[in-house]
Amino acid sequence: MNNLAAQLLDRTDQLAARLYPADLPVHNLGIGGYRPPGGPWAPRPAAVLIAILAGEEPGIMLTVRSSHMALHAGQVALPGGGHEAQEAFPLDTALRETTEETGLDCSAVEVVGLLDRYDTISGYRIVPVVGVVSGNPHLRPCVGEVETIFTVPLATVLDPSSYRRHQLMQGDEQYELLLSMAHPRWMIWGATAAILQDFSRRAAGLV
């Protein structure tokens, strides 16, 4: 564990000070990510959890979506999903979806703050919620939604050299794609990589 990772876990108040407050209204958060070339744009609200698993080798929990999913099949993702009526957004959305997808008991999650919203090409506006998970959580992938659950070392996520930018052509449009080199088996790219990079920059006090 590097010095920054140890410092953030020892003093979560220092990490919280570098993030948006957890109770900040979402309309006060910045927006990054995909922008359509033209026409109306009304992305659906969604939330994900950046779950920092504390311990001797702290890491961030990621999922691999089932190959049978209609959207983003087989891709690496932070646990989360779309907002449902009657639930507080974004905290309850992120925690509910995380429990459904990974079995994590969210009573063990200390929510420390929020990041900027991120728009995806698939039509979601994601609010990332950052939380620290205590203890030794029992995780189980949701059958039909999650193929597997794995962790990336927190020190690797915080390392600026873990990220690379690439250009992607889709039809006649060119997009910039962010790729994380943070795991030897799973490719972490797109919105997930961009959200993790934003987290790493804020955790380091660069934003």
C-alpha positions in Angstrom: 0.0 0.0 0.0 1.4 3.4 -1.0 1.6 6.4 1.3 -1.5 8.1 -0.2 -3.6 5.0 0.0 -2.6 4.5 3.7 -3.3 8.2 4.5 -6.8 8.1 2.9 -7.8 5.0 4.8 -6.4 6.2 8.1 -8.1 9.6 7.8 -11.3 9.3 5.8 -12.1 12.8 6.7 -9.2 13.9 4.6 -10.6 11.9 1.6 -14.1 13.4 2.3 -12.6 16.9 2.2 -11.4 16.3 -1.4 -14.8 15.1 -2.6 -18.2 16.6 -2.9 -20.3 16.3 0.3 -22.5 13.2 0.2 -25.6 15.3 0.8 -24.9 17.9 -2.0 -27.8 18.2 -4.4 -26.9 16.4 -7.6 -27.6 19.4 -9.8 -24.6 21.1 -8.2 -22.3 18.4 -9.4 -20.3 18.9 -12.6 -21.0 16.8 -15.7 -18.4 15.1 -17.9 -18.3 12.3 -20.4 -20.2 11.8 -23.6 -21.8 14.6 -25.5 -24.1 13.8 -28.5 -23.2 15.5 -31.8 -26.7 17.1 -31.9 -30.3 16.8 -31.0 -32.0 16.4 -27.6 -30.1 14.8 -24.8 -32.0 13.5 -21.7 -29.9 10.8 -20.0 -31.4 8.6 -17.3 -30.1 9.2 -13.8 -27.9 6.4 -12.4 -25.5 5.9 -9.5 -22.5 3.6 -8.9 -20.5 2.8 -5.8 -16.7 3.2 -5.7 -16.4 0.7 -2.8 -12.9 0.9 -1.2 -12.4 -2.4 0.6 -10.2 -1.7 3.6 -7.7 -4.2 4.9 -4.1 -5.2 4.6 -4.2 -4.8 0.8 -7.0 -2.3 0.2 -8.7 -2.4 -3.2 -11.6 -1.1 -5.2 -14.4 -3.6 -6.0 -15.3 -4.0 -9.6 -17.7 -6.4 -11.4 -17.8 -8.1 -14.8 -21.3 -7.9 -16.3 -22.9 -11.0 -17.5 -22.5 -11.8 -21.2 -26.3 -12.1 -21.4 -27.0 -8.5 -20.4 -28.7 -6.3 -23.0 -26.3 -3.4 -22.3 -22.5 -3.5 -21.8 -22.4 -7.3 -21.8 -19.1 -8.7 -20.5 -17.7 -5.3 -19.6 -16.0 -4.3 -16.4 -18.2 -2.0 -14.3 -18.6 -0.4 -10.9 -21.6 -1.8 -9.2 -24.7 0.4 -9.7 -27.6 1.1 -11.9 -30.6 3.3 -12.7 -32.6 5.3 -10.2 -35.9 3.9 -9.1 -38.9 5.9 -7.8 -39.3 6.4 -4.1 -35.6 6.0 -3.2 -33.2 8.7 -2.2 -30.8 9.5 -5.1 -27.9 8.9 -5.4 -27.0 7.2 -2.2 -29.8 4.7 -1.9 -29.6 3.9 -5.6 -25.9 3.1 -5.4 -26.2 1.1 -2.2 -29.2 -0.9 -3.3 -27.7 -1.8 -6.7 -24.4 -2.8 -5.1 -26.2 -5.1 -2.6 -28.2 -6.6 -5.5 -25.2 -7.2 -7.7 -22.6 -8.2 -5.2 -24.3 -9.2 -2.0 -22.4 -6.5 -0.1 -24.0 -5.6 3.2 -24.1 -1.9 2.8 -24.4 -1.3 6.6 -20.6 -1.8 6.5 -20.2 1.1 4.0 -19.1 4.5 5.2 -20.1 6.9 2.5 -17.5 9.7 2.2 -18.6 11.7 -0.8 -19.5 12.1 -4.4 -17.7 12.8 -7.7 -18.8 14.7 -10.8 -21.6 13.1 -12.9 -20.6 11.2 -16.0 -22.7 10.8 -19.1 -22.4 7.6 -21.1 -23.0 6.9 -24.7 -25.8 4.4 -23.7 -27.8 7.3 -22.2 -27.1 7.3 -18.5 -25.9 10.2 -16.3 -24.0 8.5 -13.5 -23.3 9.9 -10.1 -20.3 8.1 -8.5 -20.7 7.6 -4.7 -17.4 6.9 -2.8 -17.5 4.6 0.3 -15.1 2.7 2.5 -16.1 -0.8 3.4 -15.0 -2.2 6.8 -14.5 -5.8 7.8 -14.2 -8.8 5.6 -17.3 -8.6 3.4 -18.9 -11.8 1.9 -19.5 -11.1 -1.8 -21.6 -13.2 -4.2 -22.2 -12.3 -7.9 -25.9 -11.8 -8.8 -26.8 -14.7 -11.1 -27.7 -13.4 -14.6 -26.3 -9.9 -14.0 -22.7 -10.3 -12.8 -20.2 -12.9 -14.1 -17.6 -12.2 -11.4 -16.4 -9.8 -8.8 -12.7 -8.7 -8.4 -10.7 -6.0 -6.8 -8.0 -3.6 -8.1 -5.4 -2.4 -5.6 -6.2 1.0 -4.3 -2.6 2.0 -4.9 -2.9 1.1 -8.5 -6.1 3.1 -9.0 -4.4 6.1 -7.4 -1.4 5.8 -9.7 -1.6 8.3 -12.6 0.4 6.0 -14.9 -2.4 3.4 -14.7 -4.4 5.4 -17.3 -4.0 5.8 -21.1 -6.0 7.8 -23.7 -6.9 6.4 -27.1 -8.9 7.5 -30.1 -12.0 5.5 -31.1 -13.9 5.8 -34.4 -17.6 4.9 -34.3 -19.2 5.5 -37.7 -18.2 9.0 -38.8 -17.6 10.2 -35.2 -14.3 10.2 -33.4 -14.3 9.7 -29.6 -11.6 9.8 -27.0 -11.5 6.6 -24.9 -9.8 6.2 -21.6 -8.3 2.8 -20.8 -6.9 1.7 -17.4 -4.0 -0.7 -17.3 -4.9 -1.6 -13.7 -5.6 -5.3 -14.1 -3.7 -8.0 -16.0 -6.9 -9.9 -17.0 -9.8 -7.5 -17.3 -9.8 -4.5 -19.5 -11.1 -1.5 -17.6 -12.2 1.2 -20.1 -14.8 3.8 -20.9 -16.9 5.3 -18.2 -15.5 3.0 -15.5 -11.9 4.0 -16.2 -12.9 7.7 -16.5 -14.7 7.6 -13.1 -11.7 5.9 -11.4 -9.3 8.4 -12.9 -11.5 11.3 -11.6 -11.5 9.6 -8.2 -7.7 9.2 -8.2 -7.2 12.9 -9.2 -9.5 14.1 -6.5 -8.0 11.8 -3.9 -4.6 13.2 -4.7 -5.9 16.8 -4.3 -5.4 17.6 -8.0 -8.9 18.8 -8.6 
